[in-house]
């Protein structure tokens, strides 16, 4: 298993954060103004980034991928459910990203939409293939190129006056939006950090790589909307050199999407057996492309987000189990863990439906504390019975 150096790990998670979606989301903070907007963005990314890095450390310590750490927590049956949902959402999001990238190529270069889809799918496959089989350097170079190009976006902003947005958003909502983005990568991070160089290096590189890049993307989106009144897609479409906009769209898409494809393959190891990772990468790239071509997946983004809500309570339990309860693992199923994960998922979607503030933080707090108290009680009771029987 080839190790991922700290430098490459930092750039890997920076690349995951540099995307049109993150810049667009940052623009939603514009009604708060410059100072409050940046404060909310940094606070949310601090909370989400720490959670992301902690989950990365767990996989490094165990030398197991993301779903294998879930298996240690929820058991063989529990992980099959979680892994199946993860594959489903990752393929769905891969299709969404391919569609977004293809639309960018279509808009900037004038190629047909279907040809743009094919080009985007090929780029994603090649990125996934070379990252796994050849070298991490191509991804490092692409991320550094993206950083330079996003700086060009910054220097194209006219900072003369602030444009009123006419919208309204709360400070807490922006904090939640900023937490949500790093937390969305939690089901994937272990697939890469298990190959890290050191425990400290894994934590720092994944935290700072994602925190700095993602916060910067959010702030960039905030500035674009504040000073131009446009979102990121409208803004870069106005560039006088279309090829620059196209490169930004393509690179930001592939450096994010290949992570989805590769992690879908890793998660599939908990569902069925296969011999060739490269072949599965090709299969999943084709499935993602087919979904983007024949199925209006963008209409079902809310469904994909609902599936994603499963992972917030699941990884709350994974963190509590690893750092505090410290059970030795579960063979078939951790009944208590599965029940709490299901309750957490239901509560999360209920909080979203009711419009309650910071559902991610609420679920992390409620599920973590509740599970800790119940699981600790059961463990202490079990130890007491074992000692009594031995006596």
GUSENU-317275 format. One line per field, with one value per residue (C-alpha): residue in one letter; x, y, z; chain. Coordinates in nm, 2 decimals, always signed. Each point is the difference from the previous one (the first is absolute). Last residue first. Example, Ala and Ser with C-alpha at 12.3 -4.5 7.8 and 13.67 -1.06 7.14 Angstrom:
<rs>
resn = S,A;
xx = +1.37,-0.14;
yy = -0.11,-0.34;
zz = +0.71,+0.07;
chain = A,A;
</rs>
This chain:
<rs>
resn = X,X,X,X,X,X,X,X,X,X,X,X,X,X,X,X,X,X,X,X,X,X,X,X,X,X,X,X,X,X,X,X,X,X,X,X,X,X,X,X,X,X,X,X,X,X,X,X,X,X,X,X,X,X,X,X,X,X,X,X,X,X,X,X,X,X,X,X,X,X,X,X,X,X,X,X,X,X,X,X,X,X,X,X,X,X,X,X,X,X,X,X,X,X,X,X,X,X,X,X,X,X,X,X,X,X,X,X,X,X,X,X,X,X,X,X,X,X,X,X,X,X,X,X,X,X,X,X,X,X,X,X,X,X,X,X,X,X,X,X,X,X,X,X,X,X,X,X,X,X,X,X,X,X,X,X,X,X,X,X,X,X,X,X,X,X,X,X,X,X,X,X,X,X,X,X,X,X,X,X,X,X,X,X,X,X,X,X,X,X,X,X,X,X,X,X,X,X,X,X,X,X,X,X,X,X,X,X,X,X,X,X,X,X,X,X,X,X,X,X,X,X,X,X,X,X,X,X,X,X,X,X,X,X,X,X,X,X,X,X,X,X,X,X,X,X,X,X,X,X,X,X,X,X,X,X,X,X,X,X,X,X,X,X,X,X,X,X,X,X,X,X,X,X,X,X,X,X,X,X,X,X,X,X,X,X,X,X,X,X,X,X,X,X,X,X,X,X,X,X,X,X,X,X,X,X,X,X,X,X,X,X,X,X,X,X,X,X,X,X,X,X,X,X,X,X,X,X,X,X,X,X,X,X,X,X,X,X,X,X,X,X,X,X,X,X,X,X,X,X,X,X,X,X,X,X,X,X,X,X,X,X,X,X,X,X,X,X,X,X,X,X,X,X,X,X,X,X,X,X,X,X,X,X,X,X,X,X,X,X,X;
xx = -1.56,+0.04,-0.38,+0.00,+0.28,-0.18,-0.32,+0.17,+0.17,-0.33,-0.16,+0.29,-0.04,-0.37,+0.03,+0.27,-0.21,-0.30,+0.19,+0.22,-0.29,-0.20,+0.30,+0.10,-0.35,-0.11,+0.31,+0.07,-0.37,-0.02,+0.32,-0.13,-0.35,+0.15,-0.32,-0.35,-0.18,-0.27,+0.08,+0.38,-0.06,-0.22,+0.27,+0.26,-0.23,-0.07,+0.37,+0.09,-0.27,+0.14,+0.36,-0.12,-0.17,+0.30,+0.24,-0.21,-0.04,+0.38,-0.02,+0.17,+0.35,+0.03,+0.33,+0.24,-0.20,+0.19,-0.29,+0.18,+0.22,-0.11,-0.36,-0.07,+0.15,-0.18,-0.33,+0.02,+0.10,-0.33,-0.20,+0.14,+0.02,-0.37,-0.06,+0.18,-0.30,-0.23,+0.25,-0.02,-0.38,+0.02,+0.24,-0.28,-0.07,+0.37,-0.02,-0.21,+0.10,+0.12,+0.34,+0.10,-0.10,+0.19,+0.31,-0.01,-0.05,+0.30,+0.22,-0.12,+0.10,+0.34,+0.08,-0.12,+0.25,+0.28,-0.08,+0.03,-0.08,-0.36,-0.20,-0.34,-0.15,+0.28,+0.25,-0.26,+0.10,+0.35,-0.14,-0.24,+0.30,+0.19,-0.30,-0.07,+0.36,+0.02,-0.28,+0.18,+0.33,-0.20,-0.26,+0.25,+0.22,-0.28,-0.16,+0.32,+0.13,-0.32,+0.01,+0.36,-0.11,-0.27,+0.25,-0.21,-0.15,-0.38,-0.08,+0.22,-0.24,-0.33,+0.13,+0.14,-0.32,-0.06,-0.07,+0.35,+0.15,-0.18,-0.07,+0.37,+0.13,-0.21,+0.09,+0.37,-0.06,-0.16,+0.29,+0.25,-0.17,+0.01,+0.37,+0.12,-0.22,+0.05,+0.38,+0.02,-0.21,+0.12,+0.36,-0.01,-0.18,+0.19,+0.34,-0.06,-0.09,+0.28,+0.07,-0.36,-0.14,-0.30,-0.05,-0.12,-0.30,-0.05,-0.11,-0.30,-0.29,+0.12,-0.01,-0.35,+0.12,+0.24,-0.30,-0.26,+0.19,+0.01,-0.37,-0.07,+0.21,-0.19,-0.33,+0.12,+0.08,-0.35,-0.08,-0.20,-0.01,-0.02,+0.36,+0.12,+0.31,+0.31,+0.22,+0.34,+0.13,-0.02,+0.09,+0.24,+0.28,-0.19,-0.07,+0.37,+0.07,-0.23,+0.23,+0.31,-0.17,-0.13,+0.35,+0.12,-0.28,+0.08,+0.37,-0.08,-0.24,+0.26,+0.25,-0.21,+0.15,-0.08,-0.26,-0.25,+0.04,+0.05,-0.32,-0.22,+0.12,-0.04,-0.35,-0.10,+0.14,-0.18,-0.33,+0.05,+0.08,-0.31,-0.23,+0.14,-0.08,-0.35,-0.03,+0.13,+0.32,-0.04,+0.33,-0.11,-0.36,+0.03,+0.32,-0.18,-0.31,+0.22,+0.17,-0.34,-0.13,+0.31,-0.04,-0.36,+0.09,+0.27,-0.25,-0.23,+0.29,+0.10,-0.35,-0.06,+0.34,-0.05,-0.35,+0.14,+0.29,-0.23,-0.23,+0.29,+0.17,-0.28,+0.00,+0.37,+0.01,-0.09,+0.32,+0.27,-0.20,+0.00,+0.38,+0.00,-0.23,+0.26,+0.30,+0.22,+0.35,-0.15,+0.19,-0.03,-0.37,-0.06,+0.22,-0.22,-0.31,+0.17,+0.10,-0.36,-0.14,+0.27,-0.08,-0.37,+0.04,+0.27,-0.18,-0.32,+0.20,+0.19,-0.31,-0.20,+0.29,+0.04,-0.37,-0.01,+0.29,-0.10,-0.38,-0.25,-0.20,+0.30,+0.01,-0.18,+0.31,+0.20,-0.23,+0.09,+0.37,-0.04,-0.20,+0.25,+0.26,+0.33,-0.07,+0.09,+0.32,+0.10,-0.07,+0.24,+0.25,+0.04,+0.03,+0.25,+0.22,-0.05,+0.12,-0.26,+0.14,-0.02,-0.16;
yy = -1.46,-0.06,+0.03,+0.32,+0.15,-0.08,+0.14,+0.33,+0.02,-0.03,+0.26,+0.24,-0.06,+0.05,+0.32,+0.13,-0.07,+0.18,+0.31,+0.02,-0.05,+0.28,+0.24,-0.06,-0.02,+0.33,+0.20,-0.12,+0.04,+0.35,+0.11,-0.14,+0.15,+0.35,+0.20,-0.16,+0.03,-0.25,-0.22,+0.02,-0.09,-0.29,-0.12,+0.01,-0.17,-0.29,-0.05,+0.02,-0.26,-0.24,+0.05,-0.05,-0.33,-0.12,+0.08,-0.18,-0.31,-0.02,-0.27,-0.31,-0.02,+0.32,+0.17,+0.02,+0.26,+0.32,+0.20,+0.34,+0.07,-0.28,-0.05,+0.37,+0.08,-0.29,+0.10,+0.36,-0.16,-0.18,+0.30,+0.23,-0.28,-0.06,+0.36,-0.08,-0.21,+0.31,+0.21,-0.25,+0.03,+0.38,-0.02,-0.19,+0.25,+0.01,-0.37,+0.04,-0.35,-0.10,+0.17,+0.09,-0.35,-0.16,+0.21,-0.10,-0.36,+0.03,+0.15,-0.28,-0.27,+0.16,+0.03,-0.36,-0.11,+0.19,-0.16,-0.34,-0.31,+0.04,-0.11,+0.14,+0.25,+0.10,+0.03,+0.23,+0.28,+0.01,+0.02,+0.28,+0.17,+0.00,+0.15,+0.27,+0.10,+0.01,+0.26,+0.27,+0.04,-0.07,+0.28,+0.27,-0.08,+0.01,+0.33,+0.18,-0.11,+0.11,+0.35,+0.04,-0.12,+0.27,+0.29,+0.32,-0.13,+0.06,-0.36,+0.01,+0.24,-0.17,-0.34,+0.16,+0.18,+0.36,+0.31,+0.13,+0.12,-0.21,-0.30,-0.03,+0.07,-0.27,-0.25,+0.07,-0.03,-0.34,-0.11,+0.13,-0.19,-0.32,+0.04,+0.09,-0.25,-0.29,+0.00,+0.12,-0.29,-0.27,+0.09,+0.06,-0.32,-0.23,+0.15,-0.05,-0.36,-0.06,-0.07,-0.05,-0.30,-0.04,+0.37,-0.07,-0.24,+0.15,+0.33,-0.13,-0.03,+0.32,+0.21,+0.14,+0.13,+0.24,+0.15,-0.01,+0.21,+0.31,-0.03,-0.03,+0.31,+0.18,-0.10,+0.12,+0.35,+0.03,+0.06,+0.26,+0.09,+0.35,-0.05,+0.36,+0.05,+0.11,+0.26,+0.05,-0.35,-0.11,-0.37,-0.12,-0.03,-0.26,-0.21,+0.01,-0.14,-0.29,-0.07,-0.02,-0.23,-0.22,-0.04,-0.10,-0.26,-0.13,-0.04,-0.19,-0.22,-0.09,-0.06,-0.27,-0.26,-0.31,-0.26,+0.16,+0.37,-0.08,-0.21,+0.25,+0.29,-0.19,-0.11,+0.36,+0.14,-0.26,+0.08,+0.38,-0.07,-0.22,+0.26,+0.28,-0.21,-0.04,+0.38,+0.10,+0.21,+0.38,+0.05,+0.19,-0.11,-0.36,-0.05,+0.15,-0.21,-0.31,+0.08,+0.04,-0.33,-0.19,+0.14,-0.11,-0.35,-0.03,+0.12,-0.29,-0.25,+0.12,-0.01,-0.36,-0.12,+0.16,-0.15,-0.35,+0.06,+0.10,-0.30,-0.24,+0.16,-0.09,-0.37,-0.04,+0.20,+0.35,+0.14,-0.23,+0.00,+0.38,+0.00,-0.24,+0.25,+0.28,-0.21,-0.18,+0.06,+0.00,+0.31,+0.16,-0.07,+0.16,+0.30,+0.07,+0.00,+0.26,+0.21,+0.03,+0.08,+0.27,+0.14,+0.02,+0.21,+0.23,+0.02,+0.13,+0.26,+0.12,+0.04,+0.18,+0.25,+0.06,+0.09,+0.21,+0.21,+0.04,+0.03,-0.24,+0.01,-0.14,-0.34,-0.17,+0.09,-0.26,-0.27,+0.10,-0.01,-0.35,-0.13,+0.14,-0.22,+0.03,-0.20,-0.35,+0.15,+0.14,-0.35,-0.16,+0.29,-0.06,-0.38,+0.06,+0.21,-0.25,-0.29,-0.26,-0.35,-0.27,-0.32;
zz = +4.14,-0.38,-0.03,+0.20,-0.21,-0.32,+0.13,+0.10,-0.34,-0.17,+0.22,-0.07,-0.38,+0.01,+0.20,-0.23,-0.30,+0.14,+0.12,-0.30,-0.24,+0.16,+0.01,-0.36,-0.14,+0.16,-0.07,-0.36,-0.07,+0.13,-0.18,-0.33,+0.05,+0.04,+0.04,-0.02,-0.34,+0.10,-0.30,+0.07,+0.36,-0.11,-0.25,+0.28,+0.25,-0.24,-0.08,+0.37,+0.10,-0.27,+0.12,+0.36,-0.09,-0.21,+0.29,+0.26,-0.22,-0.07,-0.27,-0.12,+0.15,+0.20,+0.09,+0.29,+0.18,+0.07,+0.16,-0.02,-0.30,-0.24,+0.10,+0.04,-0.35,-0.17,+0.17,-0.12,-0.33,-0.04,+0.13,-0.28,-0.26,-0.04,-0.11,-0.33,-0.11,+0.05,-0.19,-0.29,+0.00,+0.01,-0.31,-0.18,-0.28,-0.08,-0.07,-0.32,-0.12,-0.34,-0.05,+0.36,+0.11,-0.28,+0.08,+0.37,-0.11,-0.24,+0.28,+0.23,-0.25,-0.07,+0.37,+0.04,-0.26,+0.16,+0.34,-0.15,+0.21,+0.11,+0.31,+0.10,+0.25,+0.23,-0.30,-0.16,+0.24,-0.16,-0.35,+0.10,+0.16,-0.34,-0.18,+0.26,+0.02,-0.38,+0.01,+0.20,-0.20,-0.31,+0.05,+0.11,-0.29,-0.26,+0.13,+0.05,-0.35,-0.16,+0.16,-0.12,-0.35,-0.02,+0.00,+0.04,+0.32,+0.03,+0.05,+0.30,+0.18,-0.10,+0.13,+0.32,+0.10,-0.09,+0.20,-0.09,+0.33,+0.26,-0.23,-0.11,+0.35,+0.17,-0.27,+0.06,+0.37,-0.05,-0.22,+0.25,+0.28,-0.21,-0.08,+0.35,+0.18,-0.24,-0.02,+0.37,+0.14,-0.24,+0.03,+0.38,+0.09,-0.24,+0.09,+0.37,-0.06,-0.24,-0.37,-0.13,-0.17,+0.24,-0.07,-0.35,+0.04,+0.34,-0.15,-0.19,+0.24,+0.17,-0.32,+0.06,+0.34,-0.18,-0.19,+0.28,+0.25,-0.23,-0.07,+0.37,+0.07,-0.28,+0.16,+0.34,-0.13,-0.15,-0.36,-0.19,-0.36,-0.17,-0.12,+0.03,-0.22,+0.19,-0.17,-0.16,+0.05,-0.36,+0.00,-0.27,+0.24,+0.20,-0.31,-0.09,+0.35,-0.09,-0.29,+0.22,+0.25,-0.29,-0.13,+0.34,+0.01,-0.34,+0.09,+0.31,-0.19,-0.26,+0.28,+0.16,-0.23,-0.20,+0.10,+0.24,-0.09,-0.37,-0.03,+0.19,-0.20,-0.33,+0.10,+0.09,-0.32,-0.21,+0.17,-0.07,-0.37,-0.03,+0.17,-0.23,-0.30,+0.12,+0.06,-0.34,+0.01,+0.03,+0.18,+0.31,+0.04,-0.11,+0.20,+0.31,-0.06,-0.03,+0.34,+0.17,-0.16,+0.10,+0.36,+0.02,-0.14,+0.27,+0.26,-0.09,-0.01,+0.34,+0.14,-0.11,+0.11,+0.34,+0.04,-0.07,+0.24,+0.28,-0.04,-0.04,+0.30,+0.24,-0.10,+0.06,+0.32,+0.09,+0.15,-0.15,-0.33,+0.00,+0.02,-0.29,-0.19,+0.02,-0.09,+0.25,+0.12,+0.35,+0.11,-0.34,-0.02,+0.34,-0.10,-0.30,+0.22,+0.22,-0.30,-0.12,+0.35,+0.03,-0.34,+0.07,+0.32,-0.14,-0.34,+0.18,+0.20,-0.30,-0.22,+0.28,+0.06,-0.37,-0.04,+0.31,-0.12,-0.37,+0.01,+0.14,-0.33,-0.18,+0.17,-0.29,-0.21,+0.20,-0.14,-0.36,+0.08,+0.16,-0.30,-0.25,+0.16,+0.18,+0.32,-0.14,-0.14,+0.34,+0.13,-0.25,+0.03,+0.38,-0.06,-0.27,+0.23,+0.28,-0.22,-0.11,+0.07,-0.26,+0.12;
chain = A,A,A,A,A,A,A,A,A,A,A,A,A,A,A,A,A,A,A,A,A,A,A,A,A,A,A,A,A,A,A,A,A,A,A,A,A,A,A,A,A,A,A,A,A,A,A,A,A,A,A,A,A,A,A,A,A,A,A,A,A,A,A,A,A,A,A,A,A,A,A,A,A,A,A,A,A,A,A,A,A,A,A,A,A,A,A,A,A,A,A,A,A,A,A,A,A,A,A,A,A,A,A,A,A,A,A,A,A,A,A,A,A,A,A,A,A,A,A,A,A,A,A,A,A,A,A,A,A,A,A,A,A,A,A,A,A,A,A,A,A,A,A,A,A,A,A,A,A,A,A,A,A,A,A,A,A,A,A,A,A,A,A,A,A,A,A,A,A,A,A,A,A,A,A,A,A,A,A,A,A,A,A,A,A,A,A,A,A,A,A,A,A,A,A,A,A,A,A,A,A,A,A,A,A,A,A,A,A,A,A,A,A,A,A,A,A,A,A,A,A,A,A,A,A,A,A,A,A,A,A,A,A,A,A,A,A,A,A,A,A,A,A,A,A,A,A,A,A,A,A,A,A,A,A,A,A,A,A,A,A,A,A,A,A,A,A,A,A,A,A,A,A,A,A,A,A,A,A,A,A,A,A,A,A,A,A,A,A,A,A,A,A,A,A,A,A,A,A,A,A,A,A,A,A,A,A,A,A,A,A,A,A,A,A,A,A,A,A,A,A,A,A,A,A,A,A,A,A,A,A,A,A,A,A,A,A,A,A,A,A,A,A,A,A,A,A,A,A,A,A,A,A,A,A,A,A,A,A,A,A,A,A,A,A,A,A,A,A,A,A,A,A,A,A,A,A,A,A,A,A,A,A,A,A,A,A,A,A,A,A;
</rs>
